[in-house]
Amino acid sequence: MVWVVSVIKMKDEEIIPKILESAEYDDLIALRKLLDDYKPNLNCEVVIGQEYDLDEYDEIPLLFYLIMYRVSLEAILLMLNAGMDLNVTNSEGLSVVDLAIKFHRVDILELCKAKGT
């Protein structure tokens, strides 16, 4: 008898929360596996404020979320190498540099300087 195994690829909206969880816990092994296995769109927006049952939620670029929640530079570098854009801006025109300054992320500022952004 031949067994047929089908693998269902998770959609980005299903895999991004798992990526966020791995990044927040600095589980770089799990994060690398998720990025390699699913190849998600890392230039998406993340909804914040939903957990507080607000009337309106904010949508921010994934990279902004990572900076705000102090995700490690190593995790961010993994995601940049997997296709996340360092030159992203939000709906108000703020850049990664602006957000890094606001949240005192010297490591991100140094990264931006090294990459010429």
C-alpha positions as CSV (number, residue, x, y, z in Angstrom):
1,M,0.0,0.0,0.0
2,V,1.3,3.5,-0.9
3,W,0.6,6.3,1.6
4,V,0.0,9.7,0.2
5,V,0.9,12.5,2.5
6,S,-0.2,16.0,1.5
7,V,1.3,19.1,3.0
8,I,-0.9,22.1,3.3
9,K,1.0,25.3,3.2
10,M,-0.2,27.8,5.8
11,K,-1.3,31.1,4.6
12,D,0.7,34.2,5.6
13,E,-2.1,35.3,8.0
14,E,-1.7,32.0,9.8
15,I,2.1,31.8,9.9
16,I,2.8,35.4,10.8
17,P,1.5,35.0,14.4
18,K,3.8,32.0,14.8
19,I,6.7,34.0,13.4
20,L,6.0,36.8,15.8
21,E,5.9,34.4,18.8
22,S,9.2,32.8,17.8
23,A,10.8,36.3,17.3
24,E,9.4,37.6,20.6
25,Y,10.8,34.6,22.5
26,D,14.1,34.9,20.6
27,D,13.7,31.3,19.4
28,L,15.9,31.7,16.4
29,I,15.9,28.0,15.5
30,A,12.1,27.9,15.3
31,L,12.0,31.3,13.5
32,R,14.6,30.1,10.8
33,K,12.5,26.9,10.3
34,L,9.3,28.9,9.8
35,L,10.9,31.3,7.4
36,D,12.5,28.4,5.4
37,D,9.5,26.2,5.3
38,Y,6.8,28.8,4.6
39,K,8.5,31.7,2.8
40,P,6.0,34.2,4.1
41,N,5.5,37.7,2.9
42,L,7.4,39.6,5.6
43,N,6.4,43.0,4.2
44,C,2.9,42.7,5.5
45,E,1.2,44.8,8.2
46,V,0.4,43.6,11.7
47,V,-2.8,44.5,13.5
48,I,-2.3,46.0,17.0
49,G,-4.9,47.1,19.5
50,Q,-7.2,44.2,18.7
51,E,-6.5,42.6,22.0
52,Y,-7.9,45.7,23.8
53,D,-11.2,45.5,22.0
54,L,-10.8,48.9,20.5
55,D,-13.2,50.3,17.9
56,E,-10.4,50.9,15.5
57,Y,-7.2,48.9,15.2
58,D,-3.8,50.1,14.0
59,E,-2.0,48.3,11.2
60,I,1.8,48.7,11.2
61,P,4.5,47.2,9.1
62,L,5.9,44.0,10.6
63,L,9.3,45.5,11.0
64,F,7.9,48.4,13.1
65,Y,6.2,45.8,15.4
66,L,9.5,44.0,15.8
67,I,11.3,47.3,16.7
68,M,8.5,48.4,19.1
69,Y,8.5,45.0,21.0
70,R,12.3,45.0,21.2
71,V,12.8,41.8,19.2
72,S,16.5,40.9,19.0
73,L,18.6,42.2,16.2
74,E,19.5,38.5,15.3
75,A,15.8,37.7,14.8
76,I,15.3,40.9,12.7
77,L,18.4,40.0,10.6
78,L,16.9,36.5,9.9
79,M,13.8,38.2,8.6
80,L,15.7,40.8,6.6
81,N,17.6,37.9,4.9
82,A,14.3,36.2,4.2
83,G,13.0,39.2,2.3
84,M,11.7,41.8,4.8
85,D,12.3,45.4,3.5
86,L,14.4,47.7,5.7
87,N,13.2,50.7,3.7
88,V,9.5,50.3,4.7
89,T,7.5,53.3,5.9
90,N,4.2,53.4,7.6
91,S,1.0,55.1,6.6
92,E,2.2,58.4,8.1
93,G,5.5,58.3,6.2
94,L,7.6,57.3,9.2
95,S,10.7,55.2,8.4
96,V,12.5,52.5,10.3
97,V,15.1,55.1,11.4
98,D,12.3,57.3,12.9
99,L,10.9,54.4,14.8
100,A,14.4,53.2,15.9
101,I,15.0,56.7,17.4
102,K,11.7,56.8,19.1
103,F,12.3,53.4,20.8
104,H,16.0,53.9,21.5
105,R,17.1,51.0,19.2
106,V,20.7,51.9,18.7
107,D,21.3,48.5,17.1
108,I,18.7,49.2,14.4
109,L,20.1,52.6,13.8
110,E,23.6,51.1,13.3
111,L,22.1,48.5,11.0
112,C,20.4,51.2,8.9
113,K,23.6,53.1,8.7
114,A,25.5,50.0,7.6
115,K,22.9,49.3,4.9
116,G,22.8,52.9,3.8
117,T,19.2,53.6,4.6
